[in-house]
């Protein structure tokens, strides 16, 4: 498989990793009163742009026991939709010529999870199923990442409070369709009771490809939710370099 195909397919995989592991775990107890209100649900949504791809994502989680900010079982549903483009040499019967392709990616998943606190360390583990679809126009016989696939999905989310102002957030996920994987690490510092910021790094891709991101994030929170944004540079193992930007909103109710 030519590397431009793998690169753009990896972009599509990477654009959905936020919906797998990111937004829900970003909102952990921090403000006074958080966790004492009777919120049983949280919903989130956002957008990601990078290179020649973009993605929209969203989801909802419901606490089956306790509240959404307390330990216990929870059910989560999430989905993502994105668009990506790539070019590559294809044989036209006489010679190889550059050809342009446009792809769309859509996924939906349903997972059961459990949240447990170990003092300042919060851990969430989710396991469930997913439906993933890739459509490429015109048809590209060299691109094996296409069609509909159903498989398992697992996500691990952690949050570690370090003193009064600092925190670490580490998330990871794997999905059986197309062997996708993703992981992100954030190191945050509270500039005020409602504002925090810091660096972040991430990796994502599938079993035939890998890419990474490095940047910074800013986060504004209130008792029932948060808004976060991040941006920076991205690169892949074929030395392609670009930029990315992400914004997400989460609300508890």
C-alpha positions in Angstrom: 0.0 0.0 0.0 1.4 3.4 -1.0 2.2 5.6 2.0 -0.1 8.5 0.9 -3.1 6.1 1.4 -1.9 4.9 4.8 -1.3 8.5 5.9 -4.8 9.7 5.1 -6.4 6.6 6.5 -4.4 7.2 9.7 -5.7 10.8 9.8 -9.2 9.4 9.7 -8.4 7.1 12.5 -6.7 9.8 14.5 -9.6 12.2 14.1 -11.9 9.8 15.9 -9.6 8.9 18.8 -10.9 11.9 20.7 -14.4 10.5 20.8 -13.0 7.2 22.0 -10.9 8.3 24.9 -10.7 12.0 25.3 -13.6 14.3 26.0 -15.4 12.3 28.7 -12.4 11.8 30.9 -11.3 15.5 30.7 -14.1 16.5 33.0 -13.0 15.2 36.4 -13.8 16.6 39.9 -12.0 19.8 40.3 -14.3 22.6 41.2 -16.0 23.1 44.6 -19.2 21.1 44.7 -18.4 18.9 41.8 -19.5 15.3 42.5 -22.1 16.4 45.1 -24.8 17.3 42.6 -27.2 14.6 41.3 -26.1 14.6 37.7 -26.4 11.1 36.2 -25.5 11.9 32.6 -22.9 13.8 30.6 -22.8 14.6 26.9 -20.0 15.9 24.7 -19.3 17.0 21.2 -16.5 18.7 19.2 -14.5 19.0 16.0 -11.0 18.2 14.9 -9.1 19.5 11.8 -5.7 18.4 10.6 -4.0 18.3 7.3 -6.5 17.3 4.5 -9.1 15.8 7.0 -11.7 17.0 9.4 -14.0 15.2 11.9 -17.0 15.8 14.1 -17.7 13.7 17.1 -20.1 13.3 20.0 -21.3 11.0 22.7 -23.2 10.5 25.9 -22.6 8.6 29.2 -25.1 7.6 31.8 -24.3 6.5 35.4 -26.1 3.2 36.1 -25.1 3.5 39.8 -24.4 6.7 41.7 -23.7 10.0 39.9 -21.6 10.6 36.8 -18.8 12.0 39.1 -18.8 9.1 41.5 -17.5 5.6 41.3 -19.7 2.9 39.7 -21.0 1.4 36.4 -21.8 3.6 33.4 -23.0 3.1 29.9 -21.5 5.1 27.0 -22.5 5.7 23.4 -20.4 7.7 21.0 -20.1 8.4 17.2 -17.9 10.2 14.8 -18.0 11.4 11.2 -15.1 12.6 9.1 -13.9 13.4 5.6 -10.4 12.9 4.2 -8.6 13.2 0.9 -5.4 11.7 -0.6 -3.6 11.2 -3.9 -1.5 8.3 -5.2 -0.1 6.7 -8.3 -2.5 4.2 -10.0 -2.1 2.2 -13.2 -4.4 3.4 -15.9 -3.6 0.6 -18.4 -0.5 2.3 -19.8 1.3 4.0 -17.0 1.1 5.1 -13.4 -0.7 8.4 -12.9 -1.5 10.5 -9.9 -5.2 10.0 -8.9 -7.2 11.9 -6.3 -9.5 10.1 -3.8 -12.0 11.3 -1.3 -13.0 9.3 1.7 -15.6 9.4 4.5 -15.4 7.7 7.8 -18.3 7.1 10.2 -18.4 5.0 13.4 -20.7 4.3 16.3 -20.0 2.4 19.4 -21.7 1.3 22.7 -19.6 0.5 25.7 -20.1 -0.5 29.3 -17.6 0.9 31.8 -16.7 1.2 35.4 -15.1 4.2 37.3 -13.0 3.7 40.4 -11.0 6.1 42.5 -7.7 5.3 44.2 -7.3 8.4 46.2 -6.2 11.2 43.8 -6.1 8.7 40.9 -9.3 8.1 38.9 -9.5 5.2 36.5 -12.2 4.4 34.0 -12.3 1.2 31.8 -14.8 0.7 29.0 -15.4 -2.4 26.8 -18.0 -2.8 24.1 -18.7 -3.0 20.4 -18.3 -0.7 17.4 -19.4 -0.3 13.8 -16.9 1.4 11.6 -17.4 2.4 7.9 -14.9 3.8 5.4 -16.1 4.8 1.9 -13.6 6.0 -0.8 -14.6 7.6 -4.1 -13.7 6.6 -6.7 -13.1 3.0 -5.7 -9.5 2.4 -4.7 -8.5 -1.3 -5.0 -5.2 -0.6 -3.3 -6.8 0.8 -0.2 -7.7 -2.1 2.1 -9.3 0.2 4.7 -12.8 0.4 3.3 -16.3 -1.0 3.8 -18.2 -1.8 7.0 -16.7 -3.7 9.9 -18.0 -4.6 13.3 -15.8 -5.5 16.2 -14.8 -4.9 19.8 -13.6 -1.6 21.3 -11.9 -0.9 24.6 -10.9 2.4 26.3 -8.9 3.2 29.4 -9.1 6.7 30.9 -7.1 8.0 33.9 -6.9 11.2 35.8 -4.3 11.9 38.5 -4.5 15.0 40.7 -1.1 16.3 41.8 -1.4 18.8 44.7 -3.7 21.8 44.5 -2.9 22.9 40.9 -1.4 20.2 38.7 -2.9 17.1 37.1 -2.1 14.4 34.6 -4.6 12.9 32.2 -3.7 9.7 30.2 -6.2 8.0 27.8 -5.8 5.1 25.4 -8.1 3.0 23.2 -8.1 0.1 20.8 -10.7 -0.9 18.2 -10.8 -4.2 16.3 -12.1 -2.8 13.0 -9.0 -1.9 10.9 -6.8 -2.5 14.1 -7.0 1.2 15.2 -5.2 2.4 18.3 -4.8 5.8 20.0 -3.3 7.3 23.2 -3.0 10.8 24.6 -1.1 12.3 27.6 -1.9 15.7 29.0 0.0 17.5 31.8 -2.2 20.4 33.2 -1.7 23.2 35.6 -4.5 25.3 37.1 -3.9 29.0 36.3 -7.1 29.8 38.3 -10.1 27.9 39.7 -11.6 27.7 36.3 -8.7 27.9 33.8 -6.0 25.3 33.2 -3.5 24.7 30.4 -0.5 22.6 29.6 1.3 20.4 27.0 -0.2 17.3 25.3 1.2 14.5 23.1 -0.7 11.8 21.2 -0.2 8.8 19.0 -2.7 7.1 16.7 -3.1 4.9 13.6 -3.6 1.2 12.7 -1.5 -1.9 12.4 0.1 -0.8 9.1 0.8 2.9 10.1 1.4 5.3 12.9 1.4 9.0 13.5 1.7 11.4 16.4 0.8 14.9 17.6 2.5 17.4 19.9 0.9 20.6 21.2 -0.8 22.4 24.0 -4.3 22.7 25.4 -6.4 25.2 27.3 -9.4 24.3 29.4 -12.3 26.3 31.0 -14.5 24.5 33.4 -17.6 25.2 35.5 -19.6 23.0 37.9 -21.6 21.3 35.2 -19.1 21.1 32.3 -16.1 22.3 30.4 -14.8 23.7 27.2 -11.3 22.7 25.9 -9.2 23.5 22.9 -5.9 22.2 21.7 -3.5 22.7 18.8 0.0 22.0 17.6 2.0 20.0 15.1 1.6 16.5 13.8 3.9 14.1 12.0 4.0 10.5 10.7 6.6 7.9 10.1 6.9 9.0 6.5 8.1 12.4 7.7 4.9 14.2 6.7 4.4 17.3 9.0 1.3 19.3 9.4 -0.8 21.1 12.1 -4.0 20.2 13.9 -6.7 21.9 16.0 -9.4 20.5 18.3 -12.3 21.9 20.3 -14.7 20.1 22.5 -17.6 20.9 24.9 -18.9 18.7 27.7 -22.0 19.2 29.8 -23.4 17.2 32.8 -27.1 17.0 33.6 
